[in-house]
Every structure is written in structure tokens, then in C-alpha cells.
Amino acid sequence: MRAIQYHRFGDYDVLDLATVPEPAARDGWAVVRITVAGVSPLDNTARLGKLPDGAVKPFPVIPGASGVGVLVEPGSSGLSVGARVALGNGRYGLAVDGVWAELVAVDPAHLVPIPDAVDDIAAAALTTGSGQLTALLALTDVVGFRAGQTVLAPGVGGAVGQGGVEVARVLGASRAFTTATSSAKAALGREAGFEVIDLSRESLRDGVARLTDGKGVDVVLDGVGGAITGEALGALAVDGSLVSIGYAAGMTSTINVTDLIWKNAHIHGFRFALFTPEQVNAGNSRLLELLAQKEINPIVDRVFPLAEAAEAQRHLIEGGPFGRVLLSV
């Protein structure tokens, strides 16, 4: 079968298209023929060798944390051959080979059926980057979000920025908004229906104050990191919560400790290891139903062929995409 592999850590050019043996499923595991795979920042971090020692399996590695496809061997999943499924959990592309391949062996506990009303591209867009799922779990299970609260999800082009706003609206936020680093990106966001703070025209704190009548924002879903983390902390309302999710803009930040003290602020870290497979699958199932009902609409920036995986990864990291980047397998 065709697959993307790398045999050493490095830049995009270590990604090679190869012909490799088809995977042999472990006892009870399923085999999925991948149709569309996601390209995520985690794939890039892993390939660069920036994860802790032991986080990535021995070389060679097939990347790809998320994807959708068709069951060819159902294993103990209880699903039928030919069922359309999304991979909803697991450490694919890290501890085991991932989905940038024609076939992948998966733990049946990580499979979520795709409703007929949702096509493969839309399902892959939903699971790539897990923006909507992250927002759902962070809001409902981490911070105890209540309808009527306000939510900021910085980064209008990213999975958490877009997904955070969409899910917050579904959950009853009185206001949900995001940010852009340029007027051009802000315009794209507004055309797509997002309320956007243009950081090239005003500071994050000023923008939040304007949109919340000076109160500050109740919840920040921070998938950006870097300087934004400190600025977002300063924009919180009293008793507000910041959930640290990603670090696209950097792994370090400077904070003003009085923003913690005087606002009684709460900071949470987020990772999927906090949740059981059942919680993750339930979240993905709920989101797929919302997608089928057109209550959420994950945006696709571009779909690359599998052979152009290196360029797809470069586009995600350096090209400033607006929406998800996918691979057609």
C-alpha cells in the first residue's frame, strides 16, 4: 500500500511516499481504508522531534493523527464491513502508525460512525485539529461553562479559534469571538460569520473590553499561546477561566501576576489524556450529529493529494491557512 513515512526527525523533506506492507490487525483491532486524512500541528511537532522522549514510536513512522474512511476489517467494533467511520481518539502517528496511508489498523474503541448526511471531507475537517471537540470538552468538562457566558477563542484561521466559537454558540454563549493578526484575515473571518478582534487595529484587552462592555471575557480557549496567553489572561472577567490548549505562536509567555490575583483567575491545561475514550467518542458523536444538522460547519482551506503530504504540512505551518488542511488518500 502507499503511505507517507519518515525515518528520522527533521524538516518537511524527511516525509517520503513509500510502498509498505499492509497493516496486520492485532486481536480484535479493526482495519480502515482511509479516504481523507487530517494534517495537524501535532504531526509537525512529532516529526521535528520536539515531543518528549518515547512519545513517538521507533522509526519508520507513518504520521497522521486523524482521518476518516471505510471499515475493511471490523474486528471487535460491532460495526459492519463498509461502514464509514472517523478515528475519534488514540495516539495515531505517535505511539502507533498513523493515517497518512491507504490502510491503518485501529483500536475499535477509537472508531465513531459517520452519519449519512455528513460527507468524508466534512467529517475529516471536523476531526482534524479537534477544534470543536476540544472546545466541547473544555467548556463542558473543564471549566463548567454556563449558558449566557462569553467566550474568546483566539486565532480565526485555526481549529480551536473556529471550533471554539462554533461550539460556544451551540452551548448558549451570549457572545463568542476570535482574533486575527491582520485586517485581511479578520475580513475572511467576518465573511465566514465570526466576530473578530483585529489585532492589527486594537489590542486584545481593548477589543475584549469593547465587546463585553468592559466586563472582560468569562472563558478563553487558548490554542495560540505565546504573547496571546498573557494578554488573554489580562482580558478575563473576575472569576474567569483560561484553558491552555496549544502553542502555535510560541511555548513561552509573560503574565502579569496581578491579573491572576485581582481577578481570581483560573488557568487550566488541556490534553485528551484527561478524558476516557467513552467521553471522547460521545463528544465526537454529538459533534457529527450537529454537523449533520448543519449547526456547525468546519471550514476546509485546501485538500492535497497524499503524495504532496510534505507540502500540505508546510502550508499548514507556514501558509497561514484559513480552515483545515487535508490529504486525499
Beta strands, then each sheet from edge to edge (+ up, - down):
strand 1: 2-5
strand 2: 16-19
strand 3: 30-39
strand 4: 67-73
strand 5: 84-87
strand 6: 103-106
strand 7: 111-113
strand 8: 150-152
strand 9: 175-180
strand 10: 196-198
strand 11: 217-222
strand 12: 236-244
strand 13: 266-269
strand 14: 300-305
strand 15: 324-328
sheet 1: 1+ 2-
sheet 2: 6+ 3- 4+ 5- 7+
sheet 3: 6+ 3- 15+ 14+
sheet 4: 10+ 9+ 8+ 11+ 12+ 13+
end
